[in-house]
Amino acid sequence: MDKHIDIRQTLASLPLFQQLHESEIAHLAASAREIGLSKGQMLFQKGTLLDGFYVTVHGQIKLAFSSPQGSEKVVSIIEPGQSFGEAMVFMERPSPVLAQALEDSRLLYIAKQSLFAAIDRDSAFARRMLAGLSMRLHSLINDVENYSLRSSTQRLIGFLLQLAGAPENGPIKLKLPASKHIIASRLNLTPETLSRVLHSLSESGLITVKGRSIMVLDITRLSQFDSLDPPKY
């Protein structure tokens, strides 16, 4: 956590900013601020009014709904290269979620004035920003569909297939991007239900599980199992 990052170079390497002209990168870098978080440290709470957005450079950030009773629903796990907070900046409304580091993390904070100036000067950047927000909206709609229409088994298999990416021959080794407790919340499952579904898939000879490591033994069978209306846990 001691090592500082080269803000200008880091911005230029991130997908959102890759096509910006060097002078525009320099403008953003001049006003960007580096933030270091330790594992478990809160970046902002639900209800915070954001005056800028964030880009994860290293580490992992959890976005979650929270209740006064202390319960949480994980909405998203932000990986390196991904940004968050833009929608609240545009809407100028308090954040409906909290943001917390799942591991030691480094972020870049970009103030809304710099963001708006970049959008005004570069229409292609504005389109990329709009495309990113649209993709996240589409992802949230997919989440609602999954929670409403798919069983817990189907949700987990869909998640594993997404992690696996393009089908390969032979076993595929996966690593869960976060703890099982976080993954369960992300899939709108209880930790106990997630454990039961993992055990069921293991007993069916589809996967093996060791901690956060999962070996998919047959990706074709797993995808077919997903379409078969498996037991509804």
N, C-alpha and C positions, 0 to 999 in steps of 0.2 A: 504493500500500500504506500510505500515511500516514493516510488519512482513516478515522476511526473511524465505526462504525455506531451507530445508535440501537437498542439491543438490544430495548427494549420494543416499539417500532414495528415492527421487523423480525420479531419473533416473531408479532405480531398479523397480519402480512401473509402468513405462511407457511401453506400449506394444512393442515398437521397441527394448527396452533394457532388457525386462524381462528374457530372456533366457541366457543373458551374465553371465559369471563367475564373482564372486565377485571381483576378482583382475582386471578384465577388466572394471567393473563398477568404481572401484577406480581410474583407469587410466583416464577414461573419466571425472569423477567428479573433479579430480585435475586440469583439464584444462578448465572445464566448467565455465561459468560466468552467474550470475543471472542478468536479466534486468527487471526493473519495468517501465511500461508505464501508463500514465493517459489516460482517454477517449479522443479520438481525436488526441493523440500524434502520430507523424510519426516515424516509426522504420527505414525505408529506402525509398528512392525515386526510381522511375524508372531510370535505367541507372547506379545504384550502382553496383560495383563489389564486390560480397560477398566472404569473405574468411572463411566462416563458415556457419552453418545452425542453425535453431531455432526450439525449441519445446515449444508449449504453455502449461503452467502449470495451470494457472488460467486466466479467461477472454476470449477475443475473438479478433481475428485479421482479418482484411479485406485485401485481395490481389486484386488489381485492375489495369487495364490499365488506363492511363490518357492521355489527349491531351493537347497541349499548350493552348487551349481555355478554359480549366478547366473542360471539360466533363470527366466522368468516366464510365467504364464498370467493374463491380465486377466479378472477375473470381472465387473466392473462399472465404468462410468464415471458418477460422481455429479455431477449438474448442479445449478445453483442451485435452491433450494427443496426439494431432496431430503435425506433424513436417512440416516444409517448408524450401525451399531454397537449398535442396540437389542437385537438377538438375543443378542449376547455379554453384554450387561448383565444380561438376564433369566437367562441360563444360568449366569452367573458362571464362564465358561471363557475361556481365552486365545484371542485372535483367531487364526483360521486364515489370515488374509490380512494383507498390509501395506496401508497407505494412504499415497499420495504425491500431491503437487500436480502436475497436468499443466500448470498455468499459475498465475500469481499469484492467490492465493485468500484469501477471508476466510470463516471458519467461526464458528458458535456452538457452544460446548461446554455441555452441560446434564448436571449430576451426577445419578447414579442416585437419590439421595435425593429430589431435586426431582421427577424423573420418577415415582417410585413414589407420592409424595404427590399429584401431579396425577391419577394413575390412581385412587387411593383416593377422591378427592373428586369425580371427574367420570366417570361410567360411559360417557358418549358419547365422551369422549376415549380411554378404554380401548378402546372398539370401533374407533375410527379407527386407533389404534396396532396393534391386532390385524389389521385389514384391510390395513394397509400391509405388515406382516410376511407375511401370507398371499399378497399379490400378488407379493412378492419370491420366495417359495417357488415359486409358480406359474411365475414367469419362469425360475427355475433349472431346473425340470422341463422347460420348453420348450427350454431350452438343451441339456439332455441328449438330448432327442428329436432336436433338429436335428443335433447332433454325431454321433449314432448312425445316423440314418436318411436324412439329406439330404446331397447332394453339396456340394462347395465352391461350385459355381455357384448352387445353390438357396439355400444359406445367405446368400450375398452379395445375391442378388436379394431374398430375404425381408427382409434388413436395409435395403436401399434402399427397398422398399415401405413399411416401417415409418417410415422418415424422411420419405417423401413424404406420408404421412397420407392424407386423403380424396382420391380420384381427381379430377383436374382435366383440362380440355381443354387441349391444347397442351403444349409442353415445360415441364418442372418443374425448376427449379434447386435443387440440394441442396448443402449443405456438410457434409462429414464432421465429426463432433463432436470428432475427435481425429486424430492422425497416422495414416497408413496402417499403420504398424508396430503401433500400439495397436489399431486396428480389426481387423487380421489376428489378433492374439492373442485379442481378444474373440470372434471367430468361429471360434477354434480352427484357424486356417490359418497357414501360413508366409507371410512377406511376399512371397516369390517366387510362391507360389500365388495370393495376392490380386492381384498384378500381372498374372498370366496371365489370370485370370478377368475383370478389368477390361478387358484388351485384347480378349478374346474377345467381351465384350458390346459393346464399341466397334466391333469389326469387323462385328458383326451388325447395326449400325445402331440399337442400342437406347439407347446412352448416348454422351456425349462426356465426356472427363476432362481437367481442367486443375488440377494440384495437388490440393488438397482439395475443389475444386469439381467437381460432377458434374451434367451436364444430362441428365435423363431425357427422351428425345425422344418416346417413346410409352408412356405408363404402362400402357395396355391390352395392348400387345404384350409389354411386360416381364413383366406378371403372367401372361400366357399362356405365355410362355417358361419361367416358373418351374414350370409344371405339366406340362411336356413331357418331363421326364427328360433334361435337357441333358447334355453330355459330363461325365464324372466326372473332374475334375482332381485 
